[in-house]
Amino acid sequence: MTDSTTDSTTDVRRVEIEYCTQCRWLPRAAWLAQELLTTFEAELTELALKPGTGGVFVVRAGGEVVWDRREQGFPEPTAVKRAVRDRVAPGKTLGHSERSR
């Protein structure tokens, strides 16, 4: 039996990528989802792709916005990985992605 009072959208280990269908950004969202699932394969419980409209491209972890295209532009995967890591697995190293340029 599951606990019906638990909302899966507030689980910090759940990531959601909302993308604009009108802009045809599904491939970009799917690619970013693959990057996150590969990096956090043991830490994430769920990764959802959420269709939207109006130029939206937002990444959320546990319901909290970690990246918004309207404010920050399109993300480099490394930047999103850091933002997600800081909420999902703060002690995890991202390997070569964390090297200074």
Residue, then its C-alpha position, 0 to 999 in steps of 0.5 A: m500500500t502506498d502513502s497517498t499523502t506523498d506528492s511525487t512532484t515534491d520529491v527532491r529526487r524528481v526532475e522535470i523538464e518542461y519544454c515548448t512543443q510549439c518551438r519543437w524543443l522535445p529533442r533538446a529536452a530529451w537530450l538533457a534528460q539523457e544527460l541527467l539520467t546518465t549522471f544521476e542514475a542512482e540518485l534520481t527517482e524520476l525524470a519527467l518531460k512535460p510538454g508546454t507552450g509559449g517558449v517555455f524551457v524550465v528544469r525543476a528539481g523537487g518542484e523548485v526551478v533550477w533553470d529557466r530559459r527566459e531568465q538564463g538562456f538555454p543551459e549548457p548541460t554542465a550548468v544544469k547538472r551542477a544545479v540538480r546535483d546541489r539539490v539531489a546529491p550535494g556531495k557527488t562529484l561531477g568529474h571532468s565537468e567540474r574542472s575550471r576552464 
